[in-house]
Amino acid sequence: MQVRWYDGYVPTFNDFFRLRDELDQLFDIGLPLSNIRSVPRGTFPAINIQEQKDSVCIDACLPGVDPKDVDLTIEDNALTIKGRRNTGNGGGNYHRRERFSGEFTRIVSLPEGLDSNKAEARYHEGILSITIARAEEKKPKQIAVSVA
């Protein structure tokens, strides 16, 4: 008699779940530059990058990460976020483990014209917010129009 481990799926739907996984792989690997997903599923940390008039803001979702375990560096128009998330197992056996734990590194390309000396980082409720000011020479200059 064959014994099967129950993994949460109803056997009737295994073909559908396999198809879903194949489609996910298509978008993760086959079309890496598509608008559907720009990085592979499960990339940690998830980030948002927003350009402002005077700065660029990067928000990284780091739930469960101690801010003391995070290292940020900016070099050659790239922001590197390194850290570690510990999620102790409490001594039990996992039946399912979907939450990432361990060391991580995420490198983010930055636009030209930022002043890395004017970078600030704040951590609040699991969100790391990094703001990098634009260099003075790269900021748009307003020109007043005078009436002659």
KOLSE-54607 format. One line per field, with one value per atom (N, C-alpha, C, O): residue in three letters; residue number from 1; x, y, z; atom name. Coordinates in Angstrom, 2 decimals. Example, Ala and Ser with C-alpha at 12.3 -4.5 7.8 and 13.67 -1.06 7.14 Angstrom:
BEGIN
res <- ALA|ALA|ALA|ALA|SER|SER|SER|SER;
n <- 1|1|1|1|2|2|2|2;
x <- 13.19|12.30|13.20|14.24|12.85|13.67|12.90|13.41;
y <- -5.69|-4.50|-3.30|-3.32|-2.25|-1.06|0.03|1.14;
z <- 7.80|7.80|7.80|8.46|7.08|7.14|7.87|8.04;
atom <- N|CA|C|O|N|CA|C|O;
END
This chain:
BEGIN
res <- MET|MET|MET|MET|GLN|GLN|GLN|GLN|VAL|VAL|VAL|VAL|ARG|ARG|ARG|ARG|TRP|TRP|TRP|TRP|TYR|TYR|TYR|TYR|ASP|ASP|ASP|ASP|GLY|GLY|GLY|GLY|TYR|TYR|TYR|TYR|VAL|VAL|VAL|VAL|PRO|PRO|PRO|PRO|THR|THR|THR|THR|PHE|PHE|PHE|PHE|ASN|ASN|ASN|ASN|ASP|ASP|ASP|ASP|PHE|PHE|PHE|PHE|PHE|PHE|PHE|PHE|ARG|ARG|ARG|ARG|LEU|LEU|LEU|LEU|ARG|ARG|ARG|ARG|ASP|ASP|ASP|ASP|GLU|GLU|GLU|GLU|LEU|LEU|LEU|LEU|ASP|ASP|ASP|ASP|GLN|GLN|GLN|GLN|LEU|LEU|LEU|LEU|PHE|PHE|PHE|PHE|ASP|ASP|ASP|ASP|ILE|ILE|ILE|ILE|GLY|GLY|GLY|GLY|LEU|LEU|LEU|LEU|PRO|PRO|PRO|PRO|LEU|LEU|LEU|LEU|SER|SER|SER|SER|ASN|ASN|ASN|ASN|ILE|ILE|ILE|ILE|ARG|ARG|ARG|ARG|SER|SER|SER|SER|VAL|VAL|VAL|VAL|PRO|PRO|PRO|PRO|ARG|ARG|ARG|ARG|GLY|GLY|GLY|GLY|THR|THR|THR|THR|PHE|PHE|PHE|PHE|PRO|PRO|PRO|PRO|ALA|ALA|ALA|ALA|ILE|ILE|ILE|ILE|ASN|ASN|ASN|ASN|ILE|ILE|ILE|ILE|GLN|GLN|GLN|GLN|GLU|GLU|GLU|GLU|GLN|GLN|GLN|GLN|LYS|LYS|LYS|LYS|ASP|ASP|ASP|ASP|SER|SER|SER|SER|VAL|VAL|VAL|VAL|CYS|CYS|CYS|CYS|ILE|ILE|ILE|ILE|ASP|ASP|ASP|ASP|ALA|ALA|ALA|ALA|CYS|CYS|CYS|CYS|LEU|LEU|LEU|LEU|PRO|PRO|PRO|PRO|GLY|GLY|GLY|GLY|VAL|VAL|VAL|VAL|ASP|ASP|ASP|ASP|PRO|PRO|PRO|PRO|LYS|LYS|LYS|LYS|ASP|ASP|ASP|ASP|VAL|VAL|VAL|VAL|ASP|ASP|ASP|ASP|LEU|LEU|LEU|LEU|THR|THR|THR|THR|ILE|ILE|ILE|ILE|GLU|GLU|GLU|GLU|ASP|ASP|ASP|ASP|ASN|ASN|ASN|ASN|ALA|ALA|ALA|ALA|LEU|LEU|LEU|LEU|THR|THR|THR|THR|ILE|ILE|ILE|ILE|LYS|LYS|LYS|LYS|GLY|GLY|GLY|GLY|ARG|ARG|ARG|ARG|ARG|ARG|ARG|ARG|ASN|ASN|ASN|ASN|THR|THR|THR|THR|GLY|GLY|GLY|GLY|ASN|ASN|ASN|ASN|GLY|GLY|GLY|GLY|GLY|GLY|GLY|GLY|GLY|GLY|GLY|GLY|ASN|ASN|ASN|ASN|TYR|TYR|TYR|TYR|HIS|HIS|HIS|HIS|ARG|ARG|ARG|ARG|ARG|ARG|ARG|ARG|GLU|GLU|GLU|GLU|ARG|ARG|ARG|ARG|PHE|PHE|PHE|PHE|SER|SER|SER|SER|GLY|GLY|GLY|GLY|GLU|GLU|GLU|GLU|PHE|PHE|PHE|PHE|THR|THR|THR|THR|ARG|ARG|ARG|ARG|ILE|ILE|ILE|ILE|VAL|VAL|VAL|VAL|SER|SER|SER|SER|LEU|LEU|LEU|LEU|PRO|PRO|PRO|PRO|GLU|GLU|GLU|GLU|GLY|GLY|GLY|GLY|LEU|LEU|LEU|LEU|ASP|ASP|ASP|ASP|SER|SER|SER|SER|ASN|ASN|ASN|ASN|LYS|LYS|LYS|LYS|ALA|ALA|ALA|ALA|GLU|GLU|GLU|GLU|ALA|ALA|ALA|ALA|ARG|ARG|ARG|ARG|TYR|TYR|TYR|TYR|HIS|HIS|HIS|HIS|GLU|GLU|GLU|GLU|GLY|GLY|GLY|GLY|ILE|ILE|ILE|ILE|LEU|LEU|LEU|LEU|SER|SER|SER|SER|ILE|ILE|ILE|ILE|THR|THR|THR|THR|ILE|ILE|ILE|ILE|ALA|ALA|ALA|ALA|ARG|ARG|ARG|ARG|ALA|ALA|ALA|ALA|GLU|GLU|GLU|GLU|GLU|GLU|GLU|GLU|LYS|LYS|LYS|LYS|LYS|LYS|LYS|LYS|PRO|PRO|PRO|PRO|LYS|LYS|LYS|LYS|GLN|GLN|GLN|GLN|ILE|ILE|ILE|ILE|ALA|ALA|ALA|ALA|VAL|VAL|VAL|VAL|SER|SER|SER|SER|VAL|VAL|VAL|VAL|ALA|ALA|ALA|ALA;
n <- 1|1|1|1|2|2|2|2|3|3|3|3|4|4|4|4|5|5|5|5|6|6|6|6|7|7|7|7|8|8|8|8|9|9|9|9|10|10|10|10|11|11|11|11|12|12|12|12|13|13|13|13|14|14|14|14|15|15|15|15|16|16|16|16|17|17|17|17|18|18|18|18|19|19|19|19|20|20|20|20|21|21|21|21|22|22|22|22|23|23|23|23|24|24|24|24|25|25|25|25|26|26|26|26|27|27|27|27|28|28|28|28|29|29|29|29|30|30|30|30|31|31|31|31|32|32|32|32|33|33|33|33|34|34|34|34|35|35|35|35|36|36|36|36|37|37|37|37|38|38|38|38|39|39|39|39|40|40|40|40|41|41|41|41|42|42|42|42|43|43|43|43|44|44|44|44|45|45|45|45|46|46|46|46|47|47|47|47|48|48|48|48|49|49|49|49|50|50|50|50|51|51|51|51|52|52|52|52|53|53|53|53|54|54|54|54|55|55|55|55|56|56|56|56|57|57|57|57|58|58|58|58|59|59|59|59|60|60|60|60|61|61|61|61|62|62|62|62|63|63|63|63|64|64|64|64|65|65|65|65|66|66|66|66|67|67|67|67|68|68|68|68|69|69|69|69|70|70|70|70|71|71|71|71|72|72|72|72|73|73|73|73|74|74|74|74|75|75|75|75|76|76|76|76|77|77|77|77|78|78|78|78|79|79|79|79|80|80|80|80|81|81|81|81|82|82|82|82|83|83|83|83|84|84|84|84|85|85|85|85|86|86|86|86|87|87|87|87|88|88|88|88|89|89|89|89|90|90|90|90|91|91|91|91|92|92|92|92|93|93|93|93|94|94|94|94|95|95|95|95|96|96|96|96|97|97|97|97|98|98|98|98|99|99|99|99|100|100|100|100|101|101|101|101|102|102|102|102|103|103|103|103|104|104|104|104|105|105|105|105|106|106|106|106|107|107|107|107|108|108|108|108|109|109|109|109|110|110|110|110|111|111|111|111|112|112|112|112|113|113|113|113|114|114|114|114|115|115|115|115|116|116|116|116|117|117|117|117|118|118|118|118|119|119|119|119|120|120|120|120|121|121|121|121|122|122|122|122|123|123|123|123|124|124|124|124|125|125|125|125|126|126|126|126|127|127|127|127|128|128|128|128|129|129|129|129|130|130|130|130|131|131|131|131|132|132|132|132|133|133|133|133|134|134|134|134|135|135|135|135|136|136|136|136|137|137|137|137|138|138|138|138|139|139|139|139|140|140|140|140|141|141|141|141|142|142|142|142|143|143|143|143|144|144|144|144|145|145|145|145|146|146|146|146|147|147|147|147|148|148|148|148;
x <- 0.84|0.00|0.89|1.82|0.59|1.37|0.86|-0.35|1.78|1.42|1.82|2.95|0.88|1.16|1.11|0.21|2.05|2.09|1.09|1.10|0.24|-0.75|-0.08|0.39|-0.04|0.63|-0.34|0.07|-1.59|-2.56|-3.36|-4.37|-2.93|-3.65|-4.68|-4.44|-5.79|-6.77|-6.30|-6.10|-6.12|-5.56|-6.29|-5.68|-7.57|-8.34|-7.77|-7.87|-7.17|-6.70|-5.20|-4.66|-4.51|-3.06|-2.66|-1.67|-3.40|-3.07|-3.18|-2.38|-4.17|-4.33|-3.20|-2.69|-2.80|-1.70|-0.39|0.43|-0.19|1.01|1.02|2.06|-0.14|-0.25|0.05|0.76|-0.48|-0.21|1.28|1.83|1.94|3.38|4.16|5.13|3.75|4.42|4.23|5.16|3.04|2.81|3.64|4.19|3.73|4.58|6.02|6.70|6.51|7.88|8.06|9.11|7.06|7.13|7.33|8.17|6.56|6.68|7.92|8.46|8.38|9.58|10.85|11.76|10.93|12.16|12.06|12.95|10.98|10.85|10.66|11.11|10.00|9.74|10.18|9.34|11.47|11.91|11.65|11.63|11.46|11.25|9.79|9.47|8.89|7.47|6.95|7.53|5.83|5.21|4.45|4.07|4.23|3.49|4.30|3.77|5.56|6.41|7.83|8.36|8.45|9.77|10.91|12.04|10.64|11.65|11.03|9.81|11.84|11.29|10.46|10.75|9.43|8.58|9.42|10.30|9.15|9.89|11.13|11.83|11.44|12.60|12.42|11.36|13.46|13.38|14.54|15.67|14.28|12.98|12.27|12.90|10.94|10.15|10.39|10.48|10.48|10.77|9.85|9.30|9.71|9.09|10.10|10.76|10.21|11.10|10.26|9.53|10.36|9.56|10.46|11.23|10.37|11.14|10.32|9.15|10.95|10.37|11.12|12.09|10.66|11.32|12.77|13.66|13.01|14.34|15.05|16.16|14.42|15.02|14.43|13.49|15.01|14.47|14.22|15.07|13.05|12.68|12.55|11.86|13.20|13.12|12.52|13.03|11.45|10.85|11.08|10.70|11.69|11.95|11.14|11.21|10.38|9.56|10.44|10.87|10.70|11.59|10.93|11.49|9.76|9.13|9.96|10.48|10.08|10.82|12.33|13.05|12.82|14.26|14.63|14.00|15.63|16.13|16.93|17.84|16.62|17.37|18.87|19.64|19.31|20.75|21.39|22.61|20.57|21.08|21.04|21.20|20.82|20.73|21.93|22.31|22.53|23.68|23.34|22.94|23.49|23.20|24.47|25.23|24.71|25.83|25.36|24.51|25.95|25.70|27.04|27.98|27.12|28.35|28.00|27.23|28.56|28.36|26.87|26.46|26.08|24.64|23.89|22.93|24.33|23.63|23.53|24.51|22.33|22.09|22.10|21.37|22.90|22.94|22.33|22.75|21.33|20.68|21.06|20.71|21.78|22.17|21.63|21.52|21.29|20.81|20.55|20.93|19.89|19.59|18.26|17.98|17.43|16.17|16.18|16.34|16.01|15.95|14.51|13.81|14.07|12.73|12.87|12.59|13.30|13.55|12.43|11.26|12.79|11.79|11.10|10.16|11.52|10.85|11.00|10.30|11.88|12.14|11.19|11.38|10.18|9.23|9.57|10.49|8.84|9.01|8.03|6.88|8.49|7.63|6.83|7.35|5.58|4.77|4.75|4.61|4.90|5.00|5.82|5.62|6.73|7.56|7.67|8.38|6.97|6.94|7.66|8.01|7.88|8.51|10.03|10.59|10.67|12.12|12.82|12.39|13.91|14.79|16.22|16.48|17.14|18.54|19.08|18.46|20.22|20.85|20.26|19.85|20.22|19.71|20.56|21.19|20.56|21.20|20.31|19.85|20.05|19.26|20.01|20.33|20.29|20.98|19.99|19.35|19.88|18.91|19.65|20.46|19.38|19.97|19.32|18.10|20.14|19.64|19.80|20.71|18.94|19.10|20.35|20.85|20.82|21.98|21.63|20.46|22.65|22.47|22.01|21.41|22.29|21.93|23.18|24.29|22.99|24.08|24.07|23.27|24.94|24.95|25.32|25.04|25.95|26.28|25.03|25.07|23.94|22.69|21.64|20.48|22.05|21.13|20.73|21.55|19.46|18.94|18.13|17.51|18.14|17.36|16.63|17.18|15.36|14.53|13.85|13.48|13.68|12.99|11.81|11.96|10.61|9.40|8.41|8.00|8.02|7.00|7.27|6.36|8.52|8.87|9.18|9.47|9.14|9.44|10.71|10.80|11.70|12.92|12.74|12.58|12.77|12.60|13.94|14.52|14.41|15.69|15.40|14.74|15.88|15.71|17.08|17.96|17.27|18.55|18.27|17.51|18.91|18.68|19.36|20.39|18.77|19.41|20.59|20.57|21.61|22.75|22.29|21.42|22.88|22.45|22.50|21.58|23.55|23.67|22.66|22.46|22.02|21.06|19.61|18.71|19.39|18.03|17.58|18.38|16.31|15.82|15.88|15.55|16.28|16.40|15.21|14.90|14.54|13.42|13.97|14.86|13.44|13.85|12.65|11.61|12.80|11.70|11.61|12.63|10.41|10.17|9.81|8.85|10.60|10.32|9.63|9.82|8.83|8.10|8.93|9.34|9.19|10.03|9.22|9.77;
y <- -1.18|0.00|1.24|1.35|2.17|3.39|4.41|4.65|5.00|6.03|7.38|7.56|8.32|9.65|10.68|10.66|11.55|12.64|13.70|14.13|14.12|15.14|16.50|16.88|17.24|18.53|19.70|20.82|19.47|20.56|20.65|21.35|19.96|19.99|18.87|17.77|19.14|18.10|17.41|18.10|16.07|15.38|15.69|15.66|15.97|16.27|17.48|17.56|18.40|19.64|19.66|20.71|18.54|18.52|19.01|19.73|18.63|19.09|20.60|21.24|21.18|22.63|23.34|24.36|22.79|23.38|23.27|24.19|22.15|21.98|23.00|23.58|23.22|24.22|25.61|26.39|25.93|27.23|27.41|28.48|26.38|26.46|26.65|27.41|25.98|26.14|27.56|28.13|28.13|29.52|30.49|31.46|30.24|31.08|31.04|32.07|29.85|29.73|30.48|31.09|30.45|31.19|32.67|33.30|33.23|34.65|34.98|36.08|34.05|34.29|34.19|35.00|33.21|32.93|33.34|34.00|32.95|33.16|34.60|35.00|35.39|36.79|37.68|38.32|37.74|38.47|39.97|40.62|40.53|41.98|42.33|43.48|41.39|41.67|42.56|42.64|43.23|44.08|43.26|43.79|41.98|41.16|40.95|41.08|40.64|40.46|40.82|40.21|41.80|42.25|41.50|41.57|40.79|39.97|38.61|38.50|37.59|36.27|36.25|36.96|35.44|35.29|34.86|34.01|35.43|35.08|35.91|35.70|36.87|37.73|38.50|39.07|38.52|39.17|40.13|39.76|41.33|41.88|42.45|42.85|42.50|43.18|44.68|45.18|45.39|46.83|47.63|47.11|48.89|49.90|51.02|51.41|51.55|52.68|53.80|53.59|54.98|56.11|57.32|57.69|57.95|59.16|60.36|60.50|61.24|62.50|63.61|63.35|64.84|65.97|66.11|66.32|66.00|66.23|64.98|65.06|63.80|62.59|61.34|61.40|60.22|58.90|58.19|58.20|57.55|56.85|55.36|54.96|54.56|53.10|52.57|52.85|51.82|51.15|49.66|49.06|49.06|47.61|46.98|47.43|45.95|45.25|44.23|43.24|44.48|43.62|43.18|43.41|42.55|42.12|41.05|40.13|41.21|40.23|40.39|39.55|41.46|41.70|42.77|43.83|42.48|43.47|44.50|44.13|45.80|46.82|46.77|47.20|46.24|46.11|45.06|45.03|44.20|43.14|43.54|42.69|44.83|45.32|46.20|47.05|45.98|46.77|47.37|46.65|48.68|49.38|50.00|50.62|49.84|50.50|51.02|50.42|52.15|52.70|52.81|53.42|52.19|52.24|52.09|51.20|52.96|52.90|52.84|51.96|53.77|53.85|52.56|52.20|51.87|50.67|50.68|50.94|50.40|50.27|48.79|48.01|48.40|47.02|46.94|47.64|46.08|45.83|44.40|43.44|44.29|42.97|42.84|43.81|41.62|41.41|39.96|39.05|39.77|38.42|38.44|39.34|37.44|37.28|35.91|34.88|35.92|34.68|34.39|35.26|33.20|32.78|31.42|30.39|31.42|30.17|29.16|29.53|27.90|26.87|26.36|25.57|26.79|26.36|24.88|24.36|24.20|22.80|21.82|20.61|22.31|21.40|21.13|21.73|20.22|19.90|20.72|20.92|21.21|21.98|21.05|20.05|21.36|20.70|21.54|21.03|22.83|23.76|24.94|25.43|25.40|26.55|27.45|27.14|28.56|29.49|30.80|31.55|31.07|32.32|32.18|31.23|33.13|33.11|33.38|34.23|32.66|32.98|32.74|31.91|33.47|33.36|34.69|35.73|34.63|35.83|36.18|35.31|37.50|37.96|39.11|39.83|39.29|40.42|40.85|40.01|42.13|42.67|43.88|44.79|43.91|45.02|45.74|45.12|47.05|47.86|48.90|49.65|48.95|49.98|51.32|51.41|52.35|53.69|54.58|54.36|55.57|56.50|57.37|57.51|57.93|58.82|60.10|60.46|60.76|62.08|62.12|63.11|61.08|61.09|61.37|61.04|61.98|62.29|61.29|61.42|60.30|59.24|59.78|59.13|60.96|61.56|62.12|62.44|62.23|62.73|61.63|61.84|60.45|59.31|59.13|59.27|58.82|58.58|57.29|56.95|56.57|55.33|55.32|55.68|54.89|54.75|53.39|52.91|52.79|51.50|51.69|52.12|51.37|51.53|50.44|50.32|49.65|48.61|47.68|47.37|47.25|46.27|46.85|46.10|48.18|48.82|49.65|50.51|49.36|50.15|51.18|50.81|52.46|53.55|54.25|54.76|54.27|54.89|56.05|55.87|57.24|58.42|58.91|59.11|59.09|59.57|60.84|60.84|61.94|63.24|63.30|62.66|64.09|64.35|65.29|66.14|65.12|66.03|67.40|67.51|68.44|69.81|70.11|70.73|69.66|69.98|69.23|69.59|68.19|67.41|67.83|67.36|68.70|69.14|70.08|70.87|70.01|70.93|72.36|72.63|73.27|74.67|75.44|75.38|76.16|77.00|78.33|78.92|78.79|80.07|80.99|80.68|82.11|83.07|83.85|84.20|84.11|84.88|86.30|86.52|87.25|88.65|89.33|88.96|90.30|91.05|92.26|93.03|92.44|93.55|94.78|95.81;
z <- 0.00|0.00|0.00|0.80|-0.89|-1.00|0.01|0.11|0.76|1.73|1.13|0.70|1.11|0.55|1.66|2.50|1.66|2.62|2.19|1.04|3.08|2.77|2.88|3.95|1.78|1.76|1.68|1.38|1.94|1.93|0.65|0.61|-0.39|-1.66|-1.72|-1.21|-2.33|-2.60|-3.88|-4.88|-3.89|-5.06|-6.37|-7.43|-6.30|-7.51|-8.25|-9.47|-7.51|-8.11|-8.39|-8.75|-8.23|-8.43|-9.81|-9.94|-10.85|-12.20|-12.31|-12.99|-11.66|-11.71|-10.96|-11.42|-9.82|-9.07|-9.85|-9.83|-10.53|-11.35|-12.49|-12.79|-13.13|-14.19|-13.65|-14.29|-12.46|-11.85|-11.60|-11.87|-11.09|-10.85|-12.14|-12.17|-13.21|-14.50|-15.04|-15.60|-14.87|-15.30|-14.47|-15.00|-13.16|-12.31|-12.78|-12.83|-13.13|-13.62|-14.93|-15.16|-15.78|-17.05|-16.79|-17.42|-15.85|-15.57|-14.76|-14.88|-13.93|-13.12|-13.95|-13.78|-14.83|-15.56|-17.03|-17.56|-17.68|-19.11|-19.52|-20.60|-18.70|-19.03|-17.88|-17.25|-17.58|-16.39|-16.44|-15.40|-17.62|-17.72|-17.92|-18.24|-17.73|-17.93|-16.82|-15.74|-17.10|-16.09|-15.06|-14.02|-15.33|-14.39|-13.12|-12.02|-13.25|-12.08|-12.51|-13.44|-11.85|-12.29|-11.61|-12.08|-10.53|-9.88|-9.58|-9.49|-9.43|-9.15|-7.87|-6.91|-7.87|-6.70|-5.52|-5.65|-4.36|-3.16|-2.93|-1.94|-3.82|-3.63|-2.32|-2.07|-1.50|-0.20|-0.04|-0.33|0.41|0.77|-0.44|-1.42|-0.36|-1.38|-1.22|-0.10|-2.35|-2.27|-3.18|-4.15|-2.84|-3.70|-3.85|-2.89|-5.08|-5.34|-5.92|-6.90|-5.32|-5.77|-5.96|-5.06|-7.14|-7.39|-6.96|-7.31|-6.19|-5.77|-6.51|-7.22|-6.34|-7.00|-6.54|-7.36|-5.23|-4.68|-4.18|-3.66|-4.34|-3.78|-4.41|-5.20|-4.03|-4.38|-3.06|-2.16|-2.93|-1.70|-1.99|-2.93|-1.19|-1.31|-0.01|1.08|-0.12|1.04|0.89|-0.12|1.89|1.90|3.03|4.18|2.70|3.70|4.41|3.82|5.68|6.47|7.78|8.85|7.71|8.96|9.67|9.04|10.96|11.75|11.70|12.24|11.07|10.98|12.01|12.06|12.82|13.77|12.98|12.23|13.13|12.37|12.61|11.75|13.75|14.02|13.12|12.96|12.52|11.63|10.16|9.29|9.88|8.50|8.20|9.01|7.02|6.57|5.22|4.30|5.08|3.82|3.28|4.03|1.97|1.31|-0.04|-0.69|-0.45|-1.78|-2.47|-1.96|-3.66|-4.44|-5.91|-6.29|-6.75|-8.20|-8.58|-9.33|-8.05|-8.35|-8.02|-8.71|-6.98|-6.53|-5.01|-4.31|-4.52|-3.08|-2.75|-3.36|-1.77|-1.32|0.08|1.00|0.20|1.49|1.90|1.22|3.01|3.53|4.93|5.67|5.29|6.65|6.95|6.20|8.08|8.55|9.27|10.06|8.99|9.72|10.38|9.72|11.68|12.45|12.81|13.34|12.54|12.95|13.60|12.98|14.84|15.56|15.37|15.29|15.31|15.04|16.30|16.19|17.47|18.69|18.99|19.85|18.29|18.56|17.89|18.02|17.18|16.54|15.09|14.53|14.49|13.07|12.25|12.65|11.11|10.22|9.33|8.84|9.12|8.11|6.85|5.74|7.02|5.90|6.39|7.50|5.56|5.93|4.72|3.77|4.76|3.63|3.95|3.04|5.20|5.59|5.54|6.08|4.88|4.70|6.02|6.80|6.28|7.39|6.93|6.05|7.52|7.15|6.64|6.84|5.98|5.44|4.09|3.33|3.80|2.51|2.01|2.80|0.70|0.04|-1.10|-1.88|-1.21|-2.32|-2.85|-2.08|-4.15|-4.78|-5.68|-6.53|-5.48|-6.20|-7.03|-6.49|-8.34|-9.19|-8.89|-8.75|-8.79|-8.49|-9.72|-10.52|-9.87|-10.99|-10.80|-9.69|-11.88|-11.85|-11.09|-10.97|-10.58|-10.00|-8.56|-8.13|-7.79|-6.37|-5.54|-5.94|-4.39|-3.48|-2.33|-1.40|-2.39|-1.37|0.01|1.02|0.07|1.36|2.05|3.24|1.31|1.87|1.89|1.52|2.31|2.42|3.88|4.78|4.09|5.44|5.42|4.41|6.54|6.65|7.98|9.02|7.92|9.13|9.08|8.01|10.24|10.35|11.27|12.42|10.77|11.58|11.22|10.06|12.21|12.05|10.86|10.09|10.73|9.70|8.33|7.40|8.19|6.91|7.07|7.94|6.22|6.16|5.06|3.89|5.41|4.44|4.26|5.21|3.02|2.68|1.75|0.72|2.09|1.26|0.85|1.69|-0.46|-0.99|-1.77|-2.73|-1.34|-1.98|-3.34|-3.58|-4.22|-5.52|-5.31|-4.42|-6.14|-6.10|-6.57|-7.43|-6.00|-6.32|-7.81|-8.35|-8.49|-9.92|-10.78|-11.94|-10.23|-11.01|-10.76|-11.46|-9.78|-9.51|-10.62|-11.12|-11.00|-12.01|-11.49|-10.33|-12.34|-11.95|-12.49|-13.69|-11.61|-12.02|-12.52|-11.91|-13.63|-14.21|-14.20|-14.80|-13.52|-13.45|-14.76|-15.36|-15.18|-16.40|-15.97|-15.24|-16.45|-16.10|-17.27|-18.44|-16.94|-17.96|-18.32|-17.45|-19.63|-20.07|-20.38|-20.77;
atom <- N|CA|C|O|N|CA|C|O|N|CA|C|O|N|CA|C|O|N|CA|C|O|N|CA|C|O|N|CA|C|O|N|CA|C|O|N|CA|C|O|N|CA|C|O|N|CA|C|O|N|CA|C|O|N|CA|C|O|N|CA|C|O|N|CA|C|O|N|CA|C|O|N|CA|C|O|N|CA|C|O|N|CA|C|O|N|CA|C|O|N|CA|C|O|N|CA|C|O|N|CA|C|O|N|CA|C|O|N|CA|C|O|N|CA|C|O|N|CA|C|O|N|CA|C|O|N|CA|C|O|N|CA|C|O|N|CA|C|O|N|CA|C|O|N|CA|C|O|N|CA|C|O|N|CA|C|O|N|CA|C|O|N|CA|C|O|N|CA|C|O|N|CA|C|O|N|CA|C|O|N|CA|C|O|N|CA|C|O|N|CA|C|O|N|CA|C|O|N|CA|C|O|N|CA|C|O|N|CA|C|O|N|CA|C|O|N|CA|C|O|N|CA|C|O|N|CA|C|O|N|CA|C|O|N|CA|C|O|N|CA|C|O|N|CA|C|O|N|CA|C|O|N|CA|C|O|N|CA|C|O|N|CA|C|O|N|CA|C|O|N|CA|C|O|N|CA|C|O|N|CA|C|O|N|CA|C|O|N|CA|C|O|N|CA|C|O|N|CA|C|O|N|CA|C|O|N|CA|C|O|N|CA|C|O|N|CA|C|O|N|CA|C|O|N|CA|C|O|N|CA|C|O|N|CA|C|O|N|CA|C|O|N|CA|C|O|N|CA|C|O|N|CA|C|O|N|CA|C|O|N|CA|C|O|N|CA|C|O|N|CA|C|O|N|CA|C|O|N|CA|C|O|N|CA|C|O|N|CA|C|O|N|CA|C|O|N|CA|C|O|N|CA|C|O|N|CA|C|O|N|CA|C|O|N|CA|C|O|N|CA|C|O|N|CA|C|O|N|CA|C|O|N|CA|C|O|N|CA|C|O|N|CA|C|O|N|CA|C|O|N|CA|C|O|N|CA|C|O|N|CA|C|O|N|CA|C|O|N|CA|C|O|N|CA|C|O|N|CA|C|O|N|CA|C|O|N|CA|C|O|N|CA|C|O|N|CA|C|O|N|CA|C|O|N|CA|C|O|N|CA|C|O|N|CA|C|O|N|CA|C|O|N|CA|C|O|N|CA|C|O|N|CA|C|O|N|CA|C|O|N|CA|C|O|N|CA|C|O|N|CA|C|O|N|CA|C|O|N|CA|C|O|N|CA|C|O|N|CA|C|O|N|CA|C|O|N|CA|C|O|N|CA|C|O|N|CA|C|O|N|CA|C|O|N|CA|C|O|N|CA|C|O|N|CA|C|O|N|CA|C|O|N|CA|C|O|N|CA|C|O|N|CA|C|O|N|CA|C|O|N|CA|C|O|N|CA|C|O|N|CA|C|O|N|CA|C|O|N|CA|C|O|N|CA|C|O|N|CA|C|O|N|CA|C|O;
END
